[in-house]
Amino acid sequence: QVRLVESGGGLVQAGGSLKLSCAASGTIFGLPIMGWYRQAPGKQRELVATITGGGTTNYADSTKGRFTISRDYAKNTVYLQMNSLKPEDTAVYYCLAGPSWGQGTQVTVSS
């Protein structure tokens, strides 16, 4: 069983930055894909960014150029640096590691 602990969410003004972290612990086999999804009120959960065990990244069009995903293999931790935040980035952000999901962390961007 994999446990994911997210941190770094909060309230920020438009144009600001936040960095999310997600530490995975427990039984982890190999190098699973890790990443972030988000869900805004009344909307479906959507991709933000992912990173494979080999370091290949994938971003949603809405986050390209503003968000950067990275990974610390030794710590089984994935990070999401979010710059130039917009009000439409407001959502609960969920960490993904293989088939496991975190509890979510709230990101609120005020205009």
N, C-alpha and C positions, 0 to 999 in steps of 0.2 A: 504494500500500500504506500502511495506517495502522498506526502503532505506538502502543500504549497502555502507559503506565508508571504503575503503581499504587503508592501509599504510604500509610502511616498505620495499618496493622493492628498488632495486638499483643495483650497480655494485660491484662485489666482486671477489677476486681471488679464484682460485680453492683451496679447503681445508678450505675456510673461512665459516662464518656463517652469516645468516640473520634471522630476526624475522618479520613475517608478522602479521598484525592485521586487523580485519574486525569488525566494529561496526554496528550493526543493529538497526534501529529506525523505528518508525511508528507503524502500527497495526500488532502486532505479536500475534498469537494465540498459546497457549500452548508452548511446547518446540520443535520446529522443528529441524530436522537434519541440521547441519551446517558443512561446510567443504571447501575444496579447490580443484580446478581443475586447469590444466594448458594447454596451447596451444603453441607449438613451431611453427615457420614458416613452412608452408607446411605440417603440421601434424594436426590430429584431436585433439580436446580437450580430455584430459584424466584425470582420477582420480588421485589425490595426496593423500588426506586423508579426512575422514569424522568422525564426532562425533555425536552420537544421543543425544536426550534429556536426556537419562538415563546414558550417559557417555561412551557408547560403541564406541570404535574406530575401524577404518578400514583404512588400508594403502595399497597403491600400492606396489608391490614387489620391485620396483625400489627405494622406499623411506623408506622402513622398516629399522629400526636401525639407520637412519640418521635424519629423520624428526620426530617431535613430535607435535601432535595437542592437543590443550587444549581449555577450554571454561570457560568464566566468566558468570555465569547465571544472576547475578545481573546487569551486564552491557550489556547483550546480545552481547557479543563480543567473537569471536573465534580467536585463535592465531595459528601460524604455526612457530615453531622453526626449522630452517633448518641448520644442521651442515654438515661438510665434503662435502661441495657443489662441484659439478662436472660441467664441461662445458655443459654436456648434460642436466643439470637442467635448462638451459637457456630457458625462456618461459615467456609468459604473464600468471600470476597467477590470477585466478578468485575465488572470494568468493561466496559461496552458503549458503542460509538460506531458508529452505523450498523450495518453487518454485522460489525464487527470486535470481537473479545474480547481482554481483557487476560489476563495469566497468573494472576491471582488473588492475594489477600493474606489471610492467616489472621487471623481475629478470634476470640479465646477469652475468654469471660466466666466467671469463677469464682464459685461460690456462697458 
